[in-house]
Amino acid sequence: MTDPVSLACDLVDVPSVSGEEAQVARFVASYLTDLGYRVELFDAAPGRPNVLATTDRPPRIVFSTHLDTVPPHMPARLADGVLYGRGACDAKGIMAAQIGAAERLRAEGVDGIGLLFVVDEEMGSVGARAANAHPLARECRWLIDGEPTDNRLAIGTKGSLRLTLCTSGVPAHSAYPEHGRSAIDALLDVLGDVRRVTWPTDPLFGETTVNIGVIAGGARPNVVAADARADLQIRLVTEAPPVQALLEQAVRDRARIDYLTAVPPLRLATVPGFETCVVRFTTDIPHLTKWGTPLLLGPGSILDAHGAHERISEDELTGGVDAYVRLVHALAVRKAAV
């Protein structure tokens, strides 16, 4: 049987920052081929392949998660029963747990298990969008997506609105700022008003939150800035239009708003017998609509993701395998009852 801890270590050691997933995709494809799966690599973008593994039967239940990580790459380190490294919990540990669960289910004689691993979840979900067009999607009845949920079944996810605010100015010598107009000053004024907006709330999803993730602009300290921009990600608890209206009211005509992606909040299916939660992040699920009814569950804590000390314990990994197996059995019982 697959050792999820050993496999997770191997996966973490392969760098796969968004845009550079090809090496880890080939690693996973080779690993699954050796296990006897039918494996297909198909490009979501040039040089960025998704991985789809199936058995001799059509894939009725598919485990899925993402191949990419946020930067920077950090190699695996195992200490005191804890795996550290980039992707340990988001989402290479999850991938290892899903493969371990699939292997246990196959050994039990469960048919129709598939594995789908996609690129670009951390950025724009290019991989999921490409996978949604795959002809095998119509064979799937249940999609079990993996993100760090502490091995709880998520009943809802917040949405996401990504955008860029752009300001322009008039360059001048910094000793004579009155002869120019600073794009950075203008951007800071806009961002101050954006931070003061009262955003929507929802009884299930909670508060809308805004993260100003990137600020850039200007050329040199002795030049009044001619341009500036800020990249924002808003975690939605409503559809996007009400939030966009509030944002545009705060910005007025002082900056250009470039909307990049918009994903609404999502309520998910539940299965009796599982502890549940609502998560504040967004997943690939909204872009995998043709892959059956989605569920969201995975080992690890989202609070340990994306940081300098990303981690997952060996117990969480093995618990993830158990949770995935139990979930598939519960879905089989539900199917039999229908």
C-alpha positions as CSV (number, residue, x, y, z in Angstrom):
1,M,0.0,0.0,0.0
2,T,1.1,3.6,-0.6
3,D,2.8,5.2,2.3
4,P,1.3,8.8,2.3
5,V,4.1,10.3,4.4
6,S,6.9,9.0,2.2
7,L,5.0,10.0,-0.9
8,A,4.2,13.5,0.5
9,C,7.9,14.0,1.2
10,D,8.8,13.1,-2.4
11,L,6.1,15.4,-3.8
12,V,7.2,18.4,-1.6
13,D,10.8,18.0,-2.8
14,V,9.7,18.7,-6.4
15,P,9.3,22.4,-7.0
16,S,6.0,23.4,-8.5
17,V,5.3,27.1,-8.1
18,S,2.3,28.1,-10.2
19,G,3.4,28.2,-13.8
20,E,6.2,25.6,-13.2
21,E,4.2,22.4,-12.6
22,A,5.5,20.2,-15.4
23,Q,8.1,18.4,-13.3
24,V,5.7,17.4,-10.5
25,A,3.1,16.4,-13.1
26,R,5.5,14.0,-14.8
27,F,6.5,12.7,-11.4
28,V,2.9,11.9,-10.4
29,A,2.1,10.5,-13.8
30,S,5.1,8.1,-13.6
31,Y,4.2,7.1,-10.0
32,L,0.5,6.3,-10.9
33,T,1.6,4.5,-14.1
34,D,3.7,2.2,-11.9
35,L,0.7,1.5,-9.8
36,G,-1.2,0.3,-12.8
37,Y,-3.4,3.3,-13.6
38,R,-4.2,4.5,-17.1
39,V,-2.6,7.9,-16.9
40,E,-3.1,10.9,-19.2
41,L,-1.2,14.1,-19.2
42,F,-3.1,16.9,-21.0
43,D,-2.0,20.5,-21.2
44,A,-4.0,23.2,-19.5
45,A,-1.6,25.7,-21.0
46,P,1.6,25.1,-23.0
47,G,4.0,23.1,-20.9
48,R,1.6,22.9,-18.0
49,P,-0.1,19.5,-17.9
50,N,-2.9,18.2,-15.8
51,V,-2.8,14.6,-14.7
52,L,-5.8,12.2,-15.0
53,A,-5.5,8.6,-13.8
54,T,-8.3,6.0,-14.2
55,T,-8.8,2.3,-13.9
56,D,-10.5,-0.1,-16.3
57,R,-13.9,1.2,-15.2
58,P,-15.3,4.7,-15.9
59,P,-14.4,7.1,-13.1
60,R,-17.6,7.4,-11.0
61,I,-15.8,8.9,-7.9
62,V,-12.8,11.2,-8.6
63,F,-10.3,12.5,-6.1
64,S,-8.9,15.9,-7.1
65,T,-6.5,18.6,-5.9
66,H,-3.9,20.9,-7.3
67,L,-0.2,20.4,-8.4
68,D,0.9,24.0,-7.9
69,T,2.1,25.8,-4.8
70,V,2.7,29.4,-3.8
71,P,6.3,30.6,-3.8
72,P,9.0,30.1,-2.6
73,H,9.8,26.5,-2.9
74,M,10.9,24.9,0.5
75,P,12.2,21.3,0.5
76,A,10.7,18.6,2.7
77,R,11.8,18.2,6.3
78,L,10.4,15.5,8.6
79,A,10.8,16.1,12.3
80,D,9.0,14.7,15.3
81,G,6.2,13.3,13.3
82,V,5.6,16.5,11.3
83,L,6.3,17.1,7.6
84,Y,7.5,20.7,6.8
85,G,7.9,22.2,3.3
86,R,6.1,24.1,0.6
87,G,2.9,22.1,-0.3
88,A,3.0,20.0,2.8
89,C,-0.6,20.8,3.5
90,D,-1.5,22.7,0.4
91,A,-1.8,20.5,-1.4
92,K,0.9,17.8,-1.9
93,G,0.1,16.1,1.4
94,I,-3.5,16.0,0.3
95,M,-2.4,14.5,-3.0
96,A,-0.5,11.8,-1.2
97,A,-3.5,11.0,1.0
98,Q,-5.8,10.8,-2.0
99,I,-3.5,8.4,-3.8
100,G,-3.2,6.3,-0.6
101,A,-7.0,6.2,-0.3
102,A,-7.5,5.3,-3.9
103,E,-5.0,2.4,-3.5
104,R,-6.8,1.1,-0.4
105,L,-10.2,1.3,-2.1
106,R,-8.8,-0.6,-5.1
107,A,-7.5,-3.3,-2.8
108,E,-10.9,-3.6,-1.3
109,G,-12.4,-4.1,-4.8
110,V,-14.0,-0.7,-5.1
111,D,-14.4,0.1,-8.9
112,G,-14.6,3.4,-10.7
113,I,-12.0,5.5,-8.7
114,G,-10.2,8.2,-10.6
115,L,-7.6,10.8,-9.7
116,L,-7.4,14.3,-11.2
117,F,-4.5,16.7,-10.4
118,V,-4.6,20.2,-12.0
119,V,-2.3,23.2,-12.4
120,D,-2.8,26.8,-11.4
121,E,-5.3,26.6,-8.6
122,E,-3.3,29.2,-6.6
123,M,-3.7,31.8,-9.4
124,G,-6.5,31.5,-12.0
125,S,-7.6,27.8,-12.1
126,V,-6.5,27.4,-15.7
127,G,-6.0,23.7,-15.0
128,A,-9.5,23.2,-13.7
129,R,-11.1,25.0,-16.6
130,A,-9.2,22.8,-19.0
131,A,-10.2,19.6,-17.1
132,N,-13.8,20.6,-17.2
133,A,-13.8,20.1,-20.9
134,H,-12.4,16.6,-20.7
135,P,-14.8,13.9,-22.1
136,L,-14.4,11.7,-19.0
137,A,-16.0,14.4,-16.8
138,R,-19.5,13.2,-17.8
139,E,-18.7,9.8,-16.3
140,C,-18.1,11.1,-12.9
141,R,-20.8,11.2,-10.2
142,W,-18.9,12.5,-7.2
143,L,-15.9,14.9,-7.2
144,I,-13.9,14.8,-3.9
145,D,-11.8,18.0,-4.0
146,G,-8.9,18.3,-1.6
147,E,-8.0,21.4,0.4
148,P,-6.9,21.7,4.0
149,T,-10.1,21.4,6.0
150,D,-8.7,19.5,9.1
151,N,-10.3,16.3,7.7
152,R,-13.7,17.9,8.0
153,L,-16.3,18.0,5.3
154,A,-16.8,21.6,4.2
155,I,-20.4,22.7,3.7
156,G,-19.5,26.0,2.1
157,T,-16.6,28.1,0.7
158,K,-16.3,31.8,0.4
159,G,-16.1,33.3,-3.1
160,S,-13.3,35.4,-4.5
161,L,-12.9,38.6,-6.5
162,R,-9.4,39.4,-7.8
163,L,-8.7,42.8,-9.3
164,T,-6.1,45.5,-9.9
165,L,-6.4,49.2,-9.1
166,C,-4.3,51.4,-11.4
167,T,-3.5,55.1,-11.0
168,S,-1.5,57.4,-13.2
169,G,0.3,60.6,-12.5
170,V,2.7,63.2,-14.0
171,P,6.4,62.6,-13.4
172,A,8.6,65.3,-12.1
173,H,11.8,65.9,-10.1
174,S,11.1,65.0,-6.5
175,A,12.6,68.3,-5.3
176,Y,9.8,70.1,-7.1
177,P,6.8,67.8,-6.6
178,E,4.4,70.7,-7.3
179,H,5.3,70.3,-11.0
180,G,4.0,66.7,-11.1
181,R,1.3,64.5,-9.6
182,S,2.2,61.3,-7.8
183,A,0.4,58.2,-8.9
184,I,1.5,56.6,-5.6
185,D,-0.2,59.3,-3.5
186,A,-3.3,58.9,-5.5
187,L,-3.3,55.1,-5.0
188,L,-2.8,55.4,-1.3
189,D,-5.8,57.8,-1.0
190,V,-7.9,55.3,-2.9
191,L,-6.8,52.3,-0.9
192,G,-7.5,54.3,2.3
193,D,-11.1,54.7,1.2
194,V,-11.4,51.1,0.1
195,R,-10.3,49.9,3.6
196,R,-13.0,52.0,5.2
197,V,-15.9,50.4,3.2
198,T,-18.5,48.5,5.1
199,W,-18.7,45.2,3.2
200,P,-21.6,42.7,3.1
201,T,-21.9,39.9,5.7
202,D,-23.7,36.5,5.5
203,P,-25.1,34.3,8.3
204,L,-23.3,31.2,6.9
205,F,-20.1,32.6,5.4
206,G,-19.4,35.5,7.7
207,E,-17.7,38.7,6.7
208,T,-16.4,39.9,3.4
209,T,-12.6,40.4,3.7
210,V,-10.2,42.4,1.6
211,N,-6.5,41.7,1.2
212,I,-4.2,44.3,-0.5
213,G,-1.7,41.7,-1.6
214,V,0.7,43.7,-3.9
215,I,1.5,47.4,-4.2
216,A,3.9,48.6,-6.9
217,G,4.8,51.8,-8.8
218,G,7.2,54.5,-9.5
219,A,10.7,54.4,-11.0
220,R,13.1,56.0,-8.5
221,P,13.1,57.8,-5.2
222,N,13.9,61.1,-6.8
223,V,11.1,60.9,-9.4
224,V,7.4,61.7,-8.7
225,A,5.7,58.5,-9.6
226,A,4.0,58.3,-13.0
227,D,2.1,55.1,-12.3
228,A,1.1,52.7,-9.5
229,R,-1.0,49.7,-9.0
230,A,-2.4,47.5,-6.2
231,D,-3.5,43.9,-6.5
232,L,-6.5,43.0,-4.3
233,Q,-8.3,39.8,-3.4
234,I,-11.7,40.1,-1.9
235,R,-13.2,37.0,-0.2
236,L,-16.9,37.1,-1.1
237,V,-19.9,36.1,1.0
238,T,-22.3,37.3,-1.7
239,E,-22.4,37.4,-5.4
240,A,-19.8,39.7,-6.9
241,P,-22.0,42.6,-8.2
242,P,-22.9,44.2,-4.8
243,V,-19.2,44.2,-3.8
244,Q,-18.2,45.7,-7.1
245,A,-20.7,48.4,-6.7
246,L,-19.3,49.3,-3.2
247,L,-15.8,49.2,-4.6
248,E,-16.6,51.5,-7.5
249,Q,-18.3,53.9,-5.2
250,A,-15.2,54.1,-3.0
251,V,-12.8,54.4,-5.9
252,R,-14.9,56.8,-8.0
253,D,-13.0,58.0,-11.0
254,R,-9.6,58.2,-9.2
255,A,-8.3,54.8,-10.4
256,R,-8.9,52.3,-13.1
257,I,-10.3,48.9,-11.9
258,D,-9.2,45.9,-13.8
259,Y,-11.4,42.9,-12.7
260,L,-9.5,39.6,-13.2
261,T,-11.6,36.8,-11.8
262,A,-14.9,36.5,-9.9
263,V,-16.1,33.3,-8.2
264,P,-19.3,33.3,-6.0
265,P,-19.5,31.7,-2.6
266,L,-20.6,28.1,-2.8
267,R,-22.7,25.8,-0.7
268,L,-21.6,22.1,-0.9
269,A,-23.2,18.7,-0.4
270,T,-22.9,17.0,3.0
271,V,-22.8,13.4,4.1
272,P,-24.0,12.1,7.5
273,G,-21.4,11.1,10.0
274,F,-18.8,13.7,9.1
275,E,-17.8,16.8,11.1
276,T,-18.4,19.8,9.0
277,C,-17.0,23.3,8.6
278,V,-17.3,26.5,6.5
279,V,-14.0,27.6,4.9
280,R,-13.0,31.1,3.9
281,F,-11.0,30.3,0.9
282,T,-11.9,29.5,-2.7
283,T,-11.2,26.2,-4.6
284,D,-11.2,24.8,-8.1
285,I,-14.7,23.4,-7.5
286,P,-16.6,26.2,-9.3
287,H,-14.6,25.4,-12.5
288,L,-15.2,21.7,-12.3
289,T,-18.9,21.8,-12.8
290,K,-19.1,18.8,-15.2
291,W,-17.4,16.4,-12.8
292,G,-20.5,15.4,-10.8
293,T,-21.5,16.6,-7.3
294,P,-18.6,18.2,-5.5
295,L,-17.5,17.6,-1.9
296,L,-14.5,19.3,-0.2
297,L,-12.3,17.5,2.4
298,G,-8.6,17.3,3.1
299,P,-6.0,16.8,5.9
300,G,-4.1,19.7,7.3
301,S,-5.0,23.2,8.5
302,I,-5.3,26.1,6.2
303,L,-3.6,28.2,8.9
304,D,-0.4,26.2,8.2
305,A,-0.6,26.9,4.4
306,H,1.3,29.6,2.5
307,G,3.6,30.5,5.4
308,A,7.2,30.1,6.2
309,H,6.5,27.0,8.4
310,E,4.0,25.2,6.3
311,R,3.4,21.8,7.8
312,I,1.2,18.7,8.2
313,S,1.5,15.9,10.8
314,E,1.9,12.3,10.0
315,D,-1.3,11.6,11.9
316,E,-3.2,14.1,9.8
317,L,-2.0,12.5,6.6
318,T,-3.0,9.0,7.7
319,G,-6.2,10.4,9.1
320,G,-6.8,11.9,5.7
321,V,-6.5,8.5,4.0
322,D,-9.0,7.1,6.5
323,A,-11.4,10.0,5.9
324,Y,-11.3,9.7,2.2
325,V,-11.9,6.0,2.3
326,R,-14.8,6.5,4.7
327,L,-16.3,9.2,2.5
328,V,-16.2,7.0,-0.6
329,H,-17.9,4.1,1.3
330,A,-20.6,6.6,2.5
331,L,-21.2,7.8,-1.1
332,A,-21.5,4.1,-2.2
333,V,-24.2,3.6,0.5
334,R,-26.0,6.7,-0.6
335,K,-26.0,5.6,-4.2
336,A,-27.4,2.2,-3.2
337,A,-30.2,3.9,-1.3
338,V,-31.3,6.0,-4.2
